[in-house]
Amino acid sequence: MSKLEELIQELCPDGVEYKQLSEIGAFLSGLSGKNKNDFEDGNKIFITYMNVFTNPSLDLTVREKVKINDGEKQNKLEYGDIIFTGSSESKEEAGMSSVLTKKVEEDLYLNSFCFIYRLFDKNILNPDFSKHLFRSHELRMQIMKCASGVTRFNVSKKKMEKVIIPIPPLPVQAEIVRILDNFTELTAELTAELTARKQQYEYYRDSLLNYDDKTITRELGDVCDIISGGTPSRKEMSFWKDGTIKWLGSTVCQNQKTVDNITDYITIEALNSSSAKIAKKNSTLIALVGATIGKRAFLPFEAAINQNIVALYPKDVTKLNPSYLFYACSTLYQKFNSLANGGKLAMASLSFIKKLSIPVPPLDVQNRLVQVLDNFESICSDLNIGLPAEIEVRQKQYEFYRDSLLTFAETGRIMPSKQASKQASKQASKQASKQ
């Protein structure tokens, strides 16, 4: 019998207690009343939307700052607080959670596009347990139902109050944390190594794309056809039912080659009745808004795009290689970062995109660069080989154990059986190899 099984039999033999969030805590807002100037010369640490979205546990090494005046009434983050993103382009990514798992002496303030959930009694939930719990499949399903919208999905705090969570005894929580942290630590080590390789690749890529003063640079508006799209009405169900046209949101833009997931499908009637537009095969997609602003994707097929994406395609492919365009646009990312300063949602306009410049060497030079950079891209991103494949398998194993351990009260199964564990590993490996 495992230690976890012993703890459960001893401390909660009749099952685990479940509570609505409204019974054990309350929601608080992030910053309010701030303008762009408050983020240019700040004096307090500011937790960004991306920090919450990306990390199950807040990354406290990021040192963004915001100006907070003496006596100003703003909510500060406290140890054990659970933070949620307030909106996203898709339901699947709305209400992503992060937890303040470390005690800090400095004041921490939260961006206005996220909100805080604070327990009445901090001893109910181990913060490290919360970081796993609120990203589990069961909780994500509940939280997604709290989001609604058309072009952006906003999370309702009233609906969030009705979300139900398990509250096992603290020793049980601690043992679950120990088990799951062992998985995430291994994955973190592999991810750190892959990140180092990507940084080396990006340095090499940028060096190759850094030409001398004799190289001609051209504005994107001069060398590319540029379009943005739209979202068909969600109220018209016929636009979305049995659709055959691929339709993409900005979450497909992850600085990787190539697009490997479809946001949704729409009908030809939906396309003709909205501002959605078809992007050509081999277009470069760039996200225009929010957490993904400035990130790119290469489109290996035709697809309709929404209003949060811009699609670029060379006006003359005998002078500009579409794949080279994708890589050249990587040098523009910092320019998009400049739009993210301040408390407002970062947005880029078509006119901003058209004025951005890229180097355009002779076509034979472009072709050679694409060949070299494609090889590097595969090494860093291909889920069939090397570190990416191993990380994918480890992540699937972690998710399997997390969801099994965090739903034991409902299923009656305290720990996954050895047979189920082996099957999960096989499935994870198979899924990774098919990517």
N, C-alpha and C positions, 0 to 999 in steps of 0.2 A: 504494500500500500504506500502511495506517495505521501509526502509531507502535506501537500495540499488536500488530499483526500482525508487525511487524519484531522486536519484543522476544520474542514467542513463538517465531518461527522461529530466533532467535539463542540463546535461553536454554532453551527446552524443546521442541525440534522433534519429539521422540518422545512428547509428551504430558505432562500434569501429574501429579505424584505425589499419591496419595491416602493418608490415614492415618486410623485409628480414633482417637477422642478419647483413649482410654485409653493410646495409645502416646506421646502428645505433651503430656499434661497430667493434672491431677487435680482432683477436685471438693472444695470446702470449704463449710462451712455458714455461714449468717448468724448473727445474734445468738442467744444462748441465755441462759436464766436471768433474763430481764428481766420486770419488772412495770410496771403503769401509772405508778407514781410515778417510775420511771426516765426517763420521757418528758416529765415536766412541767417539770423544771428541769435540762435536759441541758447537758453541757459539750463534746460531740463531735458532729460532723455525722453524720446518720443518713439513709441512702438508703431511701426508702419503696418499697413494692410498686408503687404507681402510677407512680413515677419510672421504674422498670424496664419496666413494662408499656407505657408510653406512648412512650418515647424509645429509638430505636436506639442513640443515644449519650447517656450519663447527663447529665441537666440538673443542673449544679453550682451554679446560681443559687438552687436551693431550699435553704433553710437549716433543715431539721428537725433537732432535737437530741435526744441521748440521754445519760444519765449513765453514764460509764465511770470506774470507780474505778482508782486507781493500782495497777499490778501485775495488773489483771484480764486474764485470758486470753480474748481474743476475736479472731476473724479480721478483719484490716483489708484494705480494698480496695487493690489496686496497679494502676499503669498497665498497660493491656493486658488486665486481667481481663474475662472475659465473664460476665455475670450473667444468670441465668434465673429466671423466676417458677416457684415450685414447684407451684402448683395453680391451677385455674380451674374455672368452672362448665361449660365445654365443652372438648372435646379440641382444637378449633380455636384456642383461646386459651391453652392450657397451654404452659408452657415458652417464653414470649416472652423474647427476648434484649435485652440492652442492654450496651454496652461502655464502659469507662472509657478514653476516647480522649485525655484530657489529663493531664499530669503535675501533681500538686498536692502542696503541702507539708503540708496539714492531714490529720489522720487521718480516714478515711471508714469508717463501719460500715454493715453491710447488715441489713435487716429479716429476721426469722426465717422469713418465708414465701417467701424467695428463696434461691438458693445460687450459689456462685462456681465458675467453671471457670478454672483458672490453668495457663498453659503452663509446661512445664519450661524451655523456652528462649524467652524473650520475643521473640527475633529471627525466629521462624518466621512469625509473622503480624503484618502491619501492623494496629494496632487499628482504623484507619478501614476497612480491608478487612473485618475481622471484623464490623463493624456492618452492612455490607451482606450479607455471606455468610450469617450466621445467621438473617437474616430473608428469605432467598431461598426461592422455592417448594420447591426440592429439599430444602433443610435443614428447612424447616417440616414437610414430609411425613415426614421421618425422625423429627423430634422428637415429632410428634403420636403416633406409634406407641409412644413411650416412656411415654405417659400412660394411666392406667386409673382406673376408679372408677364410681360410680353417680350420686350427687347432686353430687359434686365429683370432678374428675379430677386425680390426683396424678402427678407425673413421677418415674419411677424413675431414680436415678443409675446403677444397674447397667446398665440398658438404654441410657442416654445414653452410657455408655462405648463402646458399639458403633457410635455414629453415625460415619459416614465423611465426611470433608471434603477438598476439593482444597487443595493447598498449592503454588500457583505461585511462581516466584521473586519476590523482593521488588520488583524493578523492574516486573514484570508487575502485581503487586498495586497498586503505586502508580499505574500508568496507569489501571487499572480504577477506582480510587478517584477519580482526577481526572475521568474521564468521568461516573461516577455522581453525584459531588458537584455537578457542574454542573446536573444535573437537580434534585437535592434543594434546592439553593440557590434556584433559581427558584421551586420549589413553596413553600419556606419564606417567601419574600418575599410571595407571594400569600396564604399562610395568615396571615401577620402582619397584612396589610391586612384580611383577613376577620375575624380575631380582634378587631381594633380596632373594626370595625363591629358585631360581636356585643356587645362591651362597651358601646358606645353604645346598642345596642338594649336590653340588660339594664338599663342605668341608666334608660332611658326607661320600660321595662316596670315596674321596681320603683317608679319615681316614680308611675306611674299606679295601682299597687296599694297605695300607701302612703297610707292614709286617715287622717282626723283621729279624735279620740277619740270622736266621735259615731257613727262607723260601728260597726255590730254585728259582733263577732267570734264565731265559733262553733267548737267543737271538732269535728274531723273525725268522731269517733264519733257525734256528735249529728245531723249533716247527711248522712252518707254510709253506705251499706252497704259493709262492708269485708270482703274475703275474701283468704285466701292459698291456695296450692295444694299440689301435691306432684309426685313423680316416679314413674311406674309402674316396676315392676321391669324392669331391663335384662336380667335373666336370662330373662325370658319374651319370647322373640322375637316371638310372635304379637301382643304389645301394640304393637309398633313397625312390623311389616311390613304394608304396604298400609294404613297408617293414613290416615284422612280428616279427623281433628280437629286443627286447628292447636294446637301446644303451644309455649309460650314460656318461655325462661329469662331471667334478669335482664340478660343482655348486650343485650337489645333496648332497654333503658332508657338512652338517650343524651341526655336533655334536649332531645329534638326532637319535633316534631309532623309526622309520625306514625310508628307502627311500620311499617317497610317490609321487614322480613325475618322469616322464620319459623325458629325453632330446630329444630323437628322436627314430625312428625305421629304421632298415637297413634290407636288404635282405640277404639270405644265400650266394649269389654271392659276396656281399660286404664283408661279414665276411671272406670268403675264399680268397678274393683278397687283403686283407689288414692285418695289424698287430693287428687289433681289436681282442680281446679274450673274451671268455665267462667266467664270474665269477660265481662260484657255489652259489646256494641258501645258505643263512646264512653266506656269506662272510662278513668280515669287510672291508669297502672301506676307503681309506685315500687319500686326495687330495695332489698332489705332487708339485703344482706350484701356484703362484699368490696369490690373495686375500684369497683363501680358504685353503692355504697350512697347512697341519697338521690336518685339520678338518676331522671328521669321519662320516660314515653312516653305518647302518646295512642293508644288502640286503636280503629281505624276498623272493626273487625269482631269477631265473637265468637271467643274462643280460650281454650283451657285454659292455666293458668299453673302454674309449679312453686312450691316452697316458699320460694324466694328472691325472690319478687315478692308485693306486695300490690296488689290492685285496688280502686279506689274508684269508686263510682257514686252520684250524688245520690239521697237517699231521696224527694225531691220535685223533679222537674225544672221545676215552675212557680215554684220559689223559688231553685233553684241550677242554672245552665247548666253542663252537663258540660264544655264547652270552657273556661269561666271557671274551673272547678275545676282543670283542668290548669295554667292560668297562675298561679292563686293558690298552688298547691303549690310553685311556683318560689321563693317567699319563705321556704320551710322548709329549703332546702338546707343552710344553715349549721348548723342544729340537728342534722342528720345528721353533719356534720363533727365535731361534739363527741364522737360515739361512736367516732371513728377514732383517738383518742389512745391511745398505748401500743402494746405489741408484739402484742396479741391481734387476731384477725380482727374487724373492725368488724361489728356486727350490730345490727339494730333489731327490736324485738318489735311484735306487733300492739297491745299495750297502749300502747306508746310512740307509735305512729301515731295511735291514737284520741284521745290527749290533745293533739295538735298543733292549733293554732287558725289559722283563716284569716278574713280580712274577708269579710263577705257583704252587699254593698250591694243595693239594689233590682234586680230582674231586668232592667229596661230599661237600667240602668247597666252591668250585667254584659254584656249583649248588645253594647252600643256598644264596650266595651273589647275584647271578643273580635274584633270586626271589625277594629279598629285593630291589635291584636297579631298577628292572623293575617297581615296584610299585611307586617308587619315580619319575622315568622317566615319567610315565603316568600323575602324578599329575602336573608336570612342563610343559609338552609338548602336552598332549592330547587335541586336538581342540574341543572335545565333552564335556569337563567338565571344570568348574571353570574359572579362569582368562584367560587361553588361548582362551577359547570359547568367552568370553566377548570382549577381545582385537580384535579377528578376526571380530566380528560383528561391533565394533566401527570403525575399519580400513575400512571395506567395506562401511560403511555409509559416512566416510570422503571422500573416493575416488569417491563416487556417487556425493556428493555435489561439490567437487573440479572440477570434469569434467563437471558438469552442469554449474557451475558458470563461468568457464573459456572458455566455448564455446557458451555463450549466444548470441554473435554477429552473429554467423552462424545460430543457431537454431531459433532465434527470441524469445526464452523463457528466460526471465531474471532470474527467480527463478524456481526451481522445484515445481510443484504443490503439494498440501498436499497429494493428492492421490498417486502421483509418489513417494513422500518421504516415505509414509507408505509402498508402494510396495517395495522400496529399502531396507527398514529395514527388511521386511519379507524375501526378497531374501537373504539378508546378513545372517540372522539367519539360513535359510534353508541351505545355502552353508556351513556355519560353522559346522552345525550338521552332514553334510555328509562327512566332512573331515576324 
